Amino acid sequence: MATGIVLAAASFVEFQKEKGHGLGVVFADAFLRGMRDLGYKNPGWALAEQVDNAFQAGADAVEIRFGYESSNKTQLKPDMIAVADNGNGMIKEMISYAVRWGGTDREDDRNGFGRYGYGLPSSAVSLAKRYTVYSKSNGGDWHAVTVDIDELAAAAGDIKKTEELLNPRPAKLPDWLIYKVTGNDGLDLPTLKSGTVIVFEDLDRLRRLSGWIKTESMQTKLLQQFGVIYRHWIPERRIVVGGVAVQAVDPTVPDGARAVL
């Protein structure tokens, strides 16, 4: 399965190059503002887009981690959020397409969640002004592409500059993500043979949302929401939020009496 996905991604990249599109996406200011206001009901639904992508990429485990700058002494509010998975990952060229609207090699795929390549970039910019996608395919090394809305807006109309900004680079995962995992639920990222890690680095939109600003409240909401959304997938596929495994939740039971399945 992994080999087939890698071949599909390579074919997609070559097809785009033959069409002459390269990486020349127009990142106009109005378009970017519109996509940032796409209208996710809450950050949980935006992050669920990333979980969906991970499962469609063959992952059986997805982990959401919260990161803090060294200056954040209380660590009550996260400075960064990462969504990591152990799926098939992407060849380096494919990362450049994955961060662009419409950049998918699974267009009109009826066997999974995403079809048109809007989920990753749309959900990402709804939360953060800057994010980085790290990925590696089996046998490969980590490569990354960083999307900075301000930089891309400034480069709109300059295809060469846009290509440079979206060019994949060899990368190492951020230090704050590298730690020993205890238990069987979390992902040991340094030993992953393949996978993808998306790091939301400037949470400008998230910082404005009451009830989602603090780590504890965000974790509680995500555990509940994911428990409902993915109840039929658990425990065959694991989701971990801040070190706590998501449990399947029956949405038909009233909140006061609700219990995990």
NULO-860741 format. One record per residue (C-alpha): residue number from 1; residue in three letters; x, y, z. Coordinates in Angstrom, 2 decimals, padded with zeros to 5 digits, m for minus. Layout:
<atom><num>NUM</num><residuo>ALA</residuo><east>X</east><north>Y</north><up>Z</up></atom>
...
# end
This chain:
<atom><num>1</num><residuo>MET</residuo><east>000.00</east><north>000.00</north><up>000.00</up></atom>
<atom><num>2</num><residuo>ALA</residuo><east>002.79</east><north>002.44</north><up>000.94</up></atom>
<atom><num>3</num><residuo>THR</residuo><east>004.60</east><north>001.85</north><up>m002.34</up></atom>
<atom><num>4</num><residuo>GLY</residuo><east>001.43</east><north>002.55</north><up>m004.30</up></atom>
<atom><num>5</num><residuo>ILE</residuo><east>000.85</east><north>005.83</north><up>m002.48</up></atom>
<atom><num>6</num><residuo>VAL</residuo><east>004.42</east><north>006.98</north><up>m003.10</up></atom>
<atom><num>7</num><residuo>LEU</residuo><east>004.09</east><north>006.17</north><up>m006.80</up></atom>
<atom><num>8</num><residuo>ALA</residuo><east>000.78</east><north>008.05</north><up>m006.98</up></atom>
<atom><num>9</num><residuo>ALA</residuo><east>002.38</east><north>011.11</north><up>m005.38</up></atom>
<atom><num>10</num><residuo>ALA</residuo><east>005.35</east><north>010.97</north><up>m007.77</up></atom>
<atom><num>11</num><residuo>SER</residuo><east>003.00</east><north>010.69</north><up>m010.75</up></atom>
<atom><num>12</num><residuo>PHE</residuo><east>000.99</east><north>013.65</north><up>m009.50</up></atom>
<atom><num>13</num><residuo>VAL</residuo><east>004.11</east><north>015.81</north><up>m009.15</up></atom>
<atom><num>14</num><residuo>GLU</residuo><east>005.31</east><north>014.92</north><up>m012.65</up></atom>
<atom><num>15</num><residuo>PHE</residuo><east>001.87</east><north>015.63</north><up>m014.11</up></atom>
<atom><num>16</num><residuo>GLN</residuo><east>001.83</east><north>019.10</north><up>m012.54</up></atom>
<atom><num>17</num><residuo>LYS</residuo><east>005.31</east><north>019.83</north><up>m013.88</up></atom>
<atom><num>18</num><residuo>GLU</residuo><east>004.29</east><north>018.76</north><up>m017.37</up></atom>
<atom><num>19</num><residuo>LYS</residuo><east>001.32</east><north>021.11</north><up>m017.24</up></atom>
<atom><num>20</num><residuo>GLY</residuo><east>003.74</east><north>023.91</north><up>m016.48</up></atom>
<atom><num>21</num><residuo>HIS</residuo><east>002.03</east><north>024.89</north><up>m013.26</up></atom>
<atom><num>22</num><residuo>GLY</residuo><east>005.15</east><north>024.32</north><up>m011.17</up></atom>
<atom><num>23</num><residuo>LEU</residuo><east>004.47</east><north>025.79</north><up>m007.75</up></atom>
<atom><num>24</num><residuo>GLY</residuo><east>003.08</east><north>029.03</north><up>m009.08</up></atom>
<atom><num>25</num><residuo>VAL</residuo><east>000.00</east><north>029.36</north><up>m006.90</up></atom>
<atom><num>26</num><residuo>VAL</residuo><east>m001.27</east><north>032.92</north><up>m006.53</up></atom>
<atom><num>27</num><residuo>PHE</residuo><east>m001.48</east><north>033.80</north><up>m002.83</up></atom>
<atom><num>28</num><residuo>ALA</residuo><east>m003.47</east><north>037.03</north><up>m003.12</up></atom>
<atom><num>29</num><residuo>ASP</residuo><east>m004.31</east><north>038.92</north><up>000.07</up></atom>
<atom><num>30</num><residuo>ALA</residuo><east>m008.07</east><north>038.68</north><up>m000.42</up></atom>
<atom><num>31</num><residuo>PHE</residuo><east>m007.93</east><north>034.97</north><up>m001.16</up></atom>
<atom><num>32</num><residuo>LEU</residuo><east>m005.87</east><north>034.28</north><up>001.96</up></atom>
<atom><num>33</num><residuo>ARG</residuo><east>m008.17</east><north>036.32</north><up>004.17</up></atom>
<atom><num>34</num><residuo>GLY</residuo><east>m011.16</east><north>034.49</north><up>002.75</up></atom>
<atom><num>35</num><residuo>MET</residuo><east>m009.63</east><north>031.07</north><up>003.34</up></atom>
<atom><num>36</num><residuo>ARG</residuo><east>m008.73</east><north>032.03</north><up>006.91</up></atom>
<atom><num>37</num><residuo>ASP</residuo><east>m012.40</east><north>032.81</north><up>007.52</up></atom>
<atom><num>38</num><residuo>LEU</residuo><east>m013.68</east><north>029.63</north><up>005.88</up></atom>
<atom><num>39</num><residuo>GLY</residuo><east>m015.95</east><north>028.98</north><up>008.83</up></atom>
<atom><num>40</num><residuo>TYR</residuo><east>m014.93</east><north>025.95</north><up>010.90</up></atom>
<atom><num>41</num><residuo>LYS</residuo><east>m017.35</east><north>025.62</north><up>013.77</up></atom>
<atom><num>42</num><residuo>ASN</residuo><east>m014.48</east><north>025.41</north><up>016.22</up></atom>
<atom><num>43</num><residuo>PRO</residuo><east>m010.76</east><north>024.46</north><up>016.32</up></atom>
<atom><num>44</num><residuo>GLY</residuo><east>m011.72</east><north>020.83</north><up>016.97</up></atom>
<atom><num>45</num><residuo>TRP</residuo><east>m013.24</east><north>020.55</north><up>013.52</up></atom>
<atom><num>46</num><residuo>ALA</residuo><east>m010.19</east><north>022.19</north><up>011.96</up></atom>
<atom><num>47</num><residuo>LEU</residuo><east>m007.85</east><north>019.74</north><up>013.70</up></atom>
<atom><num>48</num><residuo>ALA</residuo><east>m010.14</east><north>016.86</north><up>012.72</up></atom>
<atom><num>49</num><residuo>GLU</residuo><east>m009.26</east><north>017.68</north><up>009.10</up></atom>
<atom><num>50</num><residuo>GLN</residuo><east>m005.66</east><north>016.81</north><up>009.92</up></atom>
<atom><num>51</num><residuo>VAL</residuo><east>m006.70</east><north>013.61</north><up>011.71</up></atom>
<atom><num>52</num><residuo>ASP</residuo><east>m008.77</east><north>012.64</north><up>008.67</up></atom>
<atom><num>53</num><residuo>ASN</residuo><east>m005.77</east><north>013.19</north><up>006.40</up></atom>
<atom><num>54</num><residuo>ALA</residuo><east>m003.60</east><north>011.06</north><up>008.66</up></atom>
<atom><num>55</num><residuo>PHE</residuo><east>m006.02</east><north>008.15</north><up>008.60</up></atom>
<atom><num>56</num><residuo>GLN</residuo><east>m006.40</east><north>008.41</north><up>004.84</up></atom>
<atom><num>57</num><residuo>ALA</residuo><east>m002.60</east><north>008.25</north><up>004.59</up></atom>
<atom><num>58</num><residuo>GLY</residuo><east>m002.60</east><north>004.89</north><up>006.33</up></atom>
<atom><num>59</num><residuo>ALA</residuo><east>m001.91</east><north>005.99</north><up>009.92</up></atom>
<atom><num>60</num><residuo>ASP</residuo><east>m003.20</east><north>003.95</north><up>012.82</up></atom>
<atom><num>61</num><residuo>ALA</residuo><east>m002.07</east><north>006.49</north><up>015.41</up></atom>
<atom><num>62</num><residuo>VAL</residuo><east>m002.37</east><north>010.27</north><up>015.57</up></atom>
<atom><num>63</num><residuo>GLU</residuo><east>m001.06</east><north>012.40</north><up>018.39</up></atom>
<atom><num>64</num><residuo>ILE</residuo><east>m001.71</east><north>016.06</north><up>019.21</up></atom>
<atom><num>65</num><residuo>ARG</residuo><east>000.99</east><north>017.71</north><up>021.29</up></atom>
<atom><num>66</num><residuo>PHE</residuo><east>001.18</east><north>021.15</north><up>022.86</up></atom>
<atom><num>67</num><residuo>GLY</residuo><east>004.41</east><north>023.14</north><up>022.82</up></atom>
<atom><num>68</num><residuo>TYR</residuo><east>005.64</east><north>026.11</north><up>024.83</up></atom>
<atom><num>69</num><residuo>GLU</residuo><east>008.28</east><north>028.76</north><up>024.29</up></atom>
<atom><num>70</num><residuo>SER</residuo><east>011.02</east><north>028.96</north><up>026.90</up></atom>
<atom><num>71</num><residuo>SER</residuo><east>009.59</east><north>032.32</north><up>027.98</up></atom>
<atom><num>72</num><residuo>ASN</residuo><east>006.20</east><north>030.71</north><up>028.72</up></atom>
<atom><num>73</num><residuo>LYS</residuo><east>006.76</east><north>029.97</north><up>032.40</up></atom>
<atom><num>74</num><residuo>THR</residuo><east>003.20</east><north>029.03</north><up>033.37</up></atom>
<atom><num>75</num><residuo>GLN</residuo><east>002.52</east><north>026.86</north><up>030.32</up></atom>
<atom><num>76</num><residuo>LEU</residuo><east>m001.18</east><north>027.53</north><up>030.76</up></atom>
<atom><num>77</num><residuo>LYS</residuo><east>m001.56</east><north>028.43</north><up>027.10</up></atom>
<atom><num>78</num><residuo>PRO</residuo><east>000.24</east><north>026.65</north><up>024.25</up></atom>
<atom><num>79</num><residuo>ASP</residuo><east>002.50</east><north>028.55</north><up>021.88</up></atom>
<atom><num>80</num><residuo>MET</residuo><east>002.57</east><north>025.71</north><up>019.33</up></atom>
<atom><num>81</num><residuo>ILE</residuo><east>000.40</east><north>022.71</north><up>018.48</up></atom>
<atom><num>82</num><residuo>ALA</residuo><east>001.61</east><north>019.65</north><up>016.59</up></atom>
<atom><num>83</num><residuo>VAL</residuo><east>m000.40</east><north>016.93</north><up>014.87</up></atom>
<atom><num>84</num><residuo>ALA</residuo><east>001.77</east><north>013.86</north><up>014.30</up></atom>
<atom><num>85</num><residuo>ASP</residuo><east>000.96</east><north>010.57</north><up>012.62</up></atom>
<atom><num>86</num><residuo>ASN</residuo><east>002.62</east><north>007.31</north><up>011.61</up></atom>
<atom><num>87</num><residuo>GLY</residuo><east>001.09</east><north>007.16</north><up>008.14</up></atom>
<atom><num>88</num><residuo>ASN</residuo><east>002.86</east><north>006.66</north><up>004.83</up></atom>
<atom><num>89</num><residuo>GLY</residuo><east>004.25</east><north>010.18</north><up>004.78</up></atom>
<atom><num>90</num><residuo>MET</residuo><east>005.09</east><north>012.11</north><up>001.62</up></atom>
<atom><num>91</num><residuo>ILE</residuo><east>007.99</east><north>012.30</north><up>m000.78</up></atom>
<atom><num>92</num><residuo>LYS</residuo><east>009.61</east><north>015.71</north><up>m000.42</up></atom>
<atom><num>93</num><residuo>GLU</residuo><east>008.18</east><north>017.21</north><up>m003.62</up></atom>
<atom><num>94</num><residuo>MET</residuo><east>004.66</east><north>016.27</north><up>m002.55</up></atom>
<atom><num>95</num><residuo>ILE</residuo><east>004.89</east><north>018.38</north><up>000.59</up></atom>
<atom><num>96</num><residuo>SER</residuo><east>005.08</east><north>021.49</north><up>m001.59</up></atom>
<atom><num>97</num><residuo>TYR</residuo><east>001.81</east><north>020.56</north><up>m003.25</up></atom>
<atom><num>98</num><residuo>ALA</residuo><east>000.07</east><north>019.42</north><up>m000.05</up></atom>
<atom><num>99</num><residuo>VAL</residuo><east>000.27</east><north>022.90</north><up>001.49</up></atom>
<atom><num>100</num><residuo>ARG</residuo><east>m001.46</east><north>024.44</north><up>m001.53</up></atom>
<atom><num>101</num><residuo>TRP</residuo><east>m005.19</east><north>024.55</north><up>m002.07</up></atom>
<atom><num>102</num><residuo>GLY</residuo><east>m006.08</east><north>021.78</north><up>m004.49</up></atom>
<atom><num>103</num><residuo>GLY</residuo><east>m002.70</east><north>020.11</north><up>m004.03</up></atom>
<atom><num>104</num><residuo>THR</residuo><east>m003.75</east><north>016.48</north><up>m003.62</up></atom>
<atom><num>105</num><residuo>ASP</residuo><east>m002.98</east><north>013.28</north><up>m005.49</up></atom>
<atom><num>106</num><residuo>ARG</residuo><east>m006.33</east><north>011.85</north><up>m004.27</up></atom>
<atom><num>107</num><residuo>GLU</residuo><east>m008.70</east><north>014.15</north><up>m006.15</up></atom>
<atom><num>108</num><residuo>ASP</residuo><east>m012.22</east><north>012.73</north><up>m006.27</up></atom>
<atom><num>109</num><residuo>ASP</residuo><east>m011.13</east><north>009.70</north><up>m004.22</up></atom>
<atom><num>110</num><residuo>ARG</residuo><east>m014.37</east><north>008.19</north><up>m002.91</up></atom>
<atom><num>111</num><residuo>ASN</residuo><east>m012.64</east><north>005.80</north><up>m000.53</up></atom>
<atom><num>112</num><residuo>GLY</residuo><east>m011.51</east><north>008.36</north><up>002.02</up></atom>
<atom><num>113</num><residuo>PHE</residuo><east>m012.32</east><north>011.73</north><up>003.58</up></atom>
<atom><num>114</num><residuo>GLY</residuo><east>m010.51</east><north>014.29</north><up>001.43</up></atom>
<atom><num>115</num><residuo>ARG</residuo><east>m011.02</east><north>014.65</north><up>m002.30</up></atom>
<atom><num>116</num><residuo>TYR</residuo><east>m009.90</east><north>018.07</north><up>m003.40</up></atom>
<atom><num>117</num><residuo>GLY</residuo><east>m006.86</east><north>019.02</north><up>m001.31</up></atom>
<atom><num>118</num><residuo>TYR</residuo><east>m008.44</east><north>021.86</north><up>000.67</up></atom>
<atom><num>119</num><residuo>GLY</residuo><east>m008.43</east><north>020.35</north><up>004.16</up></atom>
<atom><num>120</num><residuo>LEU</residuo><east>m004.78</east><north>020.74</north><up>005.16</up></atom>
<atom><num>121</num><residuo>PRO</residuo><east>m004.17</east><north>024.38</north><up>004.14</up></atom>
<atom><num>122</num><residuo>SER</residuo><east>m007.67</east><north>025.60</north><up>005.00</up></atom>
<atom><num>123</num><residuo>SER</residuo><east>m007.72</east><north>024.13</north><up>008.49</up></atom>
<atom><num>124</num><residuo>ALA</residuo><east>m004.12</east><north>025.21</north><up>009.12</up></atom>
<atom><num>125</num><residuo>VAL</residuo><east>m004.63</east><north>028.89</north><up>008.29</up></atom>
<atom><num>126</num><residuo>SER</residuo><east>m007.88</east><north>028.94</north><up>010.26</up></atom>
<atom><num>127</num><residuo>LEU</residuo><east>m005.73</east><north>028.37</north><up>013.37</up></atom>
<atom><num>128</num><residuo>ALA</residuo><east>m002.31</east><north>029.82</north><up>012.66</up></atom>
<atom><num>129</num><residuo>LYS</residuo><east>m000.57</east><north>032.45</north><up>010.58</up></atom>
<atom><num>130</num><residuo>ARG</residuo><east>002.50</east><north>030.26</north><up>010.23</up></atom>
<atom><num>131</num><residuo>TYR</residuo><east>002.82</east><north>026.48</north><up>010.11</up></atom>
<atom><num>132</num><residuo>THR</residuo><east>005.32</east><north>023.85</north><up>009.00</up></atom>
<atom><num>133</num><residuo>VAL</residuo><east>004.66</east><north>020.44</north><up>007.49</up></atom>
<atom><num>134</num><residuo>TYR</residuo><east>007.34</east><north>017.81</north><up>008.16</up></atom>
<atom><num>135</num><residuo>SER</residuo><east>007.08</east><north>014.47</north><up>006.39</up></atom>
<atom><num>136</num><residuo>LYS</residuo><east>009.09</east><north>011.40</north><up>005.45</up></atom>
<atom><num>137</num><residuo>SER</residuo><east>008.24</east><north>008.35</north><up>003.38</up></atom>
<atom><num>138</num><residuo>ASN</residuo><east>009.55</east><north>004.90</north><up>004.20</up></atom>
<atom><num>139</num><residuo>GLY</residuo><east>013.30</east><north>004.86</north><up>003.70</up></atom>
<atom><num>140</num><residuo>GLY</residuo><east>013.50</east><north>008.63</north><up>003.34</up></atom>
<atom><num>141</num><residuo>ASP</residuo><east>014.53</east><north>011.52</north><up>005.55</up></atom>
<atom><num>142</num><residuo>TRP</residuo><east>012.50</east><north>014.31</north><up>007.07</up></atom>
<atom><num>143</num><residuo>HIS</residuo><east>011.78</east><north>017.25</north><up>004.78</up></atom>
<atom><num>144</num><residuo>ALA</residuo><east>009.68</east><north>020.28</north><up>005.53</up></atom>
<atom><num>145</num><residuo>VAL</residuo><east>007.82</east><north>023.21</north><up>004.00</up></atom>
<atom><num>146</num><residuo>THR</residuo><east>006.91</east><north>026.26</north><up>006.06</up></atom>
<atom><num>147</num><residuo>VAL</residuo><east>003.87</east><north>028.33</north><up>005.15</up></atom>
<atom><num>148</num><residuo>ASP</residuo><east>003.95</east><north>031.92</north><up>006.38</up></atom>
<atom><num>149</num><residuo>ILE</residuo><east>000.85</east><north>033.85</north><up>005.36</up></atom>
<atom><num>150</num><residuo>ASP</residuo><east>002.55</east><north>037.25</north><up>005.50</up></atom>
<atom><num>151</num><residuo>GLU</residuo><east>005.51</east><north>036.08</north><up>003.40</up></atom>
<atom><num>152</num><residuo>LEU</residuo><east>003.28</east><north>034.45</north><up>000.81</up></atom>
<atom><num>153</num><residuo>ALA</residuo><east>001.01</east><north>037.49</north><up>000.59</up></atom>
<atom><num>154</num><residuo>ALA</residuo><east>004.05</east><north>039.69</north><up>m000.02</up></atom>
<atom><num>155</num><residuo>ALA</residuo><east>005.22</east><north>037.32</north><up>m002.75</up></atom>
<atom><num>156</num><residuo>ALA</residuo><east>001.85</east><north>037.12</north><up>m004.52</up></atom>
<atom><num>157</num><residuo>GLY</residuo><east>002.39</east><north>037.51</north><up>m008.25</up></atom>
<atom><num>158</num><residuo>ASP</residuo><east>006.07</east><north>036.54</north><up>m008.03</up></atom>
<atom><num>159</num><residuo>ILE</residuo><east>006.09</east><north>032.90</north><up>m009.09</up></atom>
<atom><num>160</num><residuo>LYS</residuo><east>009.81</east><north>032.44</north><up>m008.57</up></atom>
<atom><num>161</num><residuo>LYS</residuo><east>009.65</east><north>033.81</north><up>m005.03</up></atom>
<atom><num>162</num><residuo>THR</residuo><east>006.60</east><north>031.69</north><up>m004.25</up></atom>
<atom><num>163</num><residuo>GLU</residuo><east>008.41</east><north>028.60</north><up>m005.48</up></atom>
<atom><num>164</num><residuo>GLU</residuo><east>011.36</east><north>029.42</north><up>m003.25</up></atom>
<atom><num>165</num><residuo>LEU</residuo><east>009.12</east><north>029.86</north><up>m000.21</up></atom>
<atom><num>166</num><residuo>LEU</residuo><east>007.39</east><north>026.51</north><up>m000.81</up></atom>
<atom><num>167</num><residuo>ASN</residuo><east>010.50</east><north>024.57</north><up>m001.73</up></atom>
<atom><num>168</num><residuo>PRO</residuo><east>010.96</east><north>021.50</north><up>000.53</up></atom>
<atom><num>169</num><residuo>ARG</residuo><east>014.11</east><north>021.48</north><up>002.63</up></atom>
<atom><num>170</num><residuo>PRO</residuo><east>015.88</east><north>018.78</north><up>004.64</up></atom>
<atom><num>171</num><residuo>ALA</residuo><east>014.75</east><north>019.19</north><up>008.22</up></atom>
<atom><num>172</num><residuo>LYS</residuo><east>014.83</east><north>017.89</north><up>011.75</up></atom>
<atom><num>173</num><residuo>LEU</residuo><east>011.79</east><north>017.84</north><up>013.99</up></atom>
<atom><num>174</num><residuo>PRO</residuo><east>011.69</east><north>020.66</north><up>016.57</up></atom>
<atom><num>175</num><residuo>ASP</residuo><east>013.46</east><north>019.86</north><up>019.83</up></atom>
<atom><num>176</num><residuo>TRP</residuo><east>010.29</east><north>020.28</north><up>021.87</up></atom>
<atom><num>177</num><residuo>LEU</residuo><east>008.73</east><north>017.32</north><up>020.05</up></atom>
<atom><num>178</num><residuo>ILE</residuo><east>011.58</east><north>014.97</north><up>020.85</up></atom>
<atom><num>179</num><residuo>TYR</residuo><east>011.02</east><north>013.22</north><up>024.16</up></atom>
<atom><num>180</num><residuo>LYS</residuo><east>010.66</east><north>009.70</north><up>025.46</up></atom>
<atom><num>181</num><residuo>VAL</residuo><east>007.12</east><north>008.39</north><up>025.18</up></atom>
<atom><num>182</num><residuo>THR</residuo><east>005.71</east><north>006.40</north><up>028.08</up></atom>
<atom><num>183</num><residuo>GLY</residuo><east>002.93</east><north>003.87</north><up>027.65</up></atom>
<atom><num>184</num><residuo>ASN</residuo><east>001.61</east><north>002.44</north><up>024.41</up></atom>
<atom><num>185</num><residuo>ASP</residuo><east>m000.50</east><north>005.32</north><up>023.16</up></atom>
<atom><num>186</num><residuo>GLY</residuo><east>001.99</east><north>008.00</north><up>022.16</up></atom>
<atom><num>187</num><residuo>LEU</residuo><east>004.20</east><north>008.09</north><up>019.07</up></atom>
<atom><num>188</num><residuo>ASP</residuo><east>007.96</east><north>007.77</north><up>019.36</up></atom>
<atom><num>189</num><residuo>LEU</residuo><east>008.67</east><north>010.35</north><up>016.67</up></atom>
<atom><num>190</num><residuo>PRO</residuo><east>012.46</east><north>009.88</north><up>016.33</up></atom>
<atom><num>191</num><residuo>THR</residuo><east>011.97</east><north>006.21</north><up>015.41</up></atom>
<atom><num>192</num><residuo>LEU</residuo><east>009.13</east><north>006.63</north><up>012.90</up></atom>
<atom><num>193</num><residuo>LYS</residuo><east>009.88</east><north>004.94</north><up>009.59</up></atom>
<atom><num>194</num><residuo>SER</residuo><east>007.34</east><north>007.19</north><up>007.88</up></atom>
<atom><num>195</num><residuo>GLY</residuo><east>004.82</east><north>009.81</north><up>008.88</up></atom>
<atom><num>196</num><residuo>THR</residuo><east>003.84</east><north>013.45</north><up>008.90</up></atom>
<atom><num>197</num><residuo>VAL</residuo><east>004.04</east><north>016.13</north><up>011.58</up></atom>
<atom><num>198</num><residuo>ILE</residuo><east>002.25</east><north>019.45</north><up>011.18</up></atom>
<atom><num>199</num><residuo>VAL</residuo><east>003.36</east><north>022.17</north><up>013.58</up></atom>
<atom><num>200</num><residuo>PHE</residuo><east>001.16</east><north>025.24</north><up>014.00</up></atom>
<atom><num>201</num><residuo>GLU</residuo><east>003.67</east><north>027.88</north><up>015.05</up></atom>
<atom><num>202</num><residuo>ASP</residuo><east>001.83</east><north>031.20</north><up>015.27</up></atom>
<atom><num>203</num><residuo>LEU</residuo><east>m001.60</east><north>030.59</north><up>016.78</up></atom>
<atom><num>204</num><residuo>ASP</residuo><east>m002.96</east><north>034.06</north><up>016.11</up></atom>
<atom><num>205</num><residuo>ARG</residuo><east>m006.52</east><north>032.91</north><up>015.41</up></atom>
<atom><num>206</num><residuo>LEU</residuo><east>m006.65</east><north>030.40</north><up>018.25</up></atom>
<atom><num>207</num><residuo>ARG</residuo><east>m005.58</east><north>033.02</north><up>020.78</up></atom>
<atom><num>208</num><residuo>ARG</residuo><east>m008.79</east><north>034.94</north><up>020.11</up></atom>
<atom><num>209</num><residuo>LEU</residuo><east>m011.21</east><north>032.10</north><up>020.82</up></atom>
<atom><num>210</num><residuo>SER</residuo><east>m012.69</east><north>031.96</north><up>024.29</up></atom>
<atom><num>211</num><residuo>GLY</residuo><east>m012.70</east><north>028.45</north><up>025.71</up></atom>
<atom><num>212</num><residuo>TRP</residuo><east>m009.87</east><north>027.28</north><up>023.46</up></atom>
<atom><num>213</num><residuo>ILE</residuo><east>m007.01</east><north>029.43</north><up>024.69</up></atom>
<atom><num>214</num><residuo>LYS</residuo><east>m005.80</east><north>027.34</north><up>027.63</up></atom>
<atom><num>215</num><residuo>THR</residuo><east>m004.19</east><north>023.95</north><up>027.16</up></atom>
<atom><num>216</num><residuo>GLU</residuo><east>m006.40</east><north>022.20</north><up>029.72</up></atom>
<atom><num>217</num><residuo>SER</residuo><east>m009.69</east><north>023.41</north><up>028.26</up></atom>
<atom><num>218</num><residuo>MET</residuo><east>m008.54</east><north>022.68</north><up>024.70</up></atom>
<atom><num>219</num><residuo>GLN</residuo><east>m007.49</east><north>019.16</north><up>025.64</up></atom>
<atom><num>220</num><residuo>THR</residuo><east>m010.82</east><north>018.48</north><up>027.35</up></atom>
<atom><num>221</num><residuo>LYS</residuo><east>m012.81</east><north>019.72</north><up>024.35</up></atom>
<atom><num>222</num><residuo>LEU</residuo><east>m010.72</east><north>017.75</north><up>021.84</up></atom>
<atom><num>223</num><residuo>LEU</residuo><east>m010.96</east><north>014.51</north><up>023.84</up></atom>
<atom><num>224</num><residuo>GLN</residuo><east>m014.74</east><north>014.87</north><up>023.92</up></atom>
<atom><num>225</num><residuo>GLN</residuo><east>m015.19</east><north>015.96</north><up>020.31</up></atom>
<atom><num>226</num><residuo>PHE</residuo><east>m012.83</east><north>013.38</north><up>018.85</up></atom>
<atom><num>227</num><residuo>GLY</residuo><east>m014.43</east><north>010.72</north><up>021.01</up></atom>
<atom><num>228</num><residuo>VAL</residuo><east>m017.70</east><north>011.38</north><up>019.21</up></atom>
<atom><num>229</num><residuo>ILE</residuo><east>m016.35</east><north>011.93</north><up>015.70</up></atom>
<atom><num>230</num><residuo>TYR</residuo><east>m014.10</east><north>008.86</north><up>015.64</up></atom>
<atom><num>231</num><residuo>ARG</residuo><east>m016.08</east><north>006.56</north><up>017.96</up></atom>
<atom><num>232</num><residuo>HIS</residuo><east>m016.38</east><north>003.89</north><up>015.26</up></atom>
<atom><num>233</num><residuo>TRP</residuo><east>m012.63</east><north>003.93</north><up>014.58</up></atom>
<atom><num>234</num><residuo>ILE</residuo><east>m011.44</east><north>003.54</north><up>018.18</up></atom>
<atom><num>235</num><residuo>PRO</residuo><east>m009.52</east><north>001.55</north><up>019.41</up></atom>
<atom><num>236</num><residuo>GLU</residuo><east>m008.32</east><north>000.15</north><up>016.06</up></atom>
<atom><num>237</num><residuo>ARG</residuo><east>m007.00</east><north>003.64</north><up>015.36</up></atom>
<atom><num>238</num><residuo>ARG</residuo><east>m005.56</east><north>005.60</north><up>018.24</up></atom>
<atom><num>239</num><residuo>ILE</residuo><east>m005.79</east><north>009.33</north><up>018.86</up></atom>
<atom><num>240</num><residuo>VAL</residuo><east>m003.85</east><north>010.90</north><up>021.71</up></atom>
<atom><num>241</num><residuo>VAL</residuo><east>m004.32</east><north>014.49</north><up>022.89</up></atom>
<atom><num>242</num><residuo>GLY</residuo><east>m001.74</east><north>015.89</north><up>025.26</up></atom>
<atom><num>243</num><residuo>GLY</residuo><east>m000.72</east><north>012.43</north><up>026.39</up></atom>
<atom><num>244</num><residuo>VAL</residuo><east>m004.28</east><north>011.20</north><up>026.98</up></atom>
<atom><num>245</num><residuo>ALA</residuo><east>m005.87</east><north>008.62</north><up>024.68</up></atom>
<atom><num>246</num><residuo>VAL</residuo><east>m009.23</east><north>009.51</north><up>023.15</up></atom>
<atom><num>247</num><residuo>GLN</residuo><east>m012.03</east><north>007.17</north><up>024.20</up></atom>
<atom><num>248</num><residuo>ALA</residuo><east>m015.10</east><north>006.48</north><up>022.06</up></atom>
<atom><num>249</num><residuo>VAL</residuo><east>m018.07</east><north>008.52</north><up>023.24</up></atom>
<atom><num>250</num><residuo>ASP</residuo><east>m021.75</east><north>007.74</north><up>022.68</up></atom>
<atom><num>251</num><residuo>PRO</residuo><east>m023.36</east><north>011.02</north><up>021.51</up></atom>
<atom><num>252</num><residuo>THR</residuo><east>m026.89</east><north>009.78</north><up>022.29</up></atom>
<atom><num>253</num><residuo>VAL</residuo><east>m026.23</east><north>009.77</north><up>026.04</up></atom>
<atom><num>254</num><residuo>PRO</residuo><east>m026.93</east><north>013.08</north><up>027.83</up></atom>
<atom><num>255</num><residuo>ASP</residuo><east>m023.80</east><north>014.97</north><up>028.91</up></atom>
<atom><num>256</num><residuo>GLY</residuo><east>m024.47</east><north>014.47</north><up>032.60</up></atom>
<atom><num>257</num><residuo>ALA</residuo><east>m024.66</east><north>010.70</north><up>032.23</up></atom>
<atom><num>258</num><residuo>ARG</residuo><east>m022.28</east><north>010.29</north><up>029.31</up></atom>
<atom><num>259</num><residuo>ALA</residuo><east>m019.77</east><north>007.50</north><up>029.47</up></atom>
<atom><num>260</num><residuo>VAL</residuo><east>m017.21</east><north>006.11</north><up>027.08</up></atom>
<atom><num>261</num><residuo>LEU</residuo><east>m018.18</east><north>003.16</north><up>024.94</up></atom>
# end
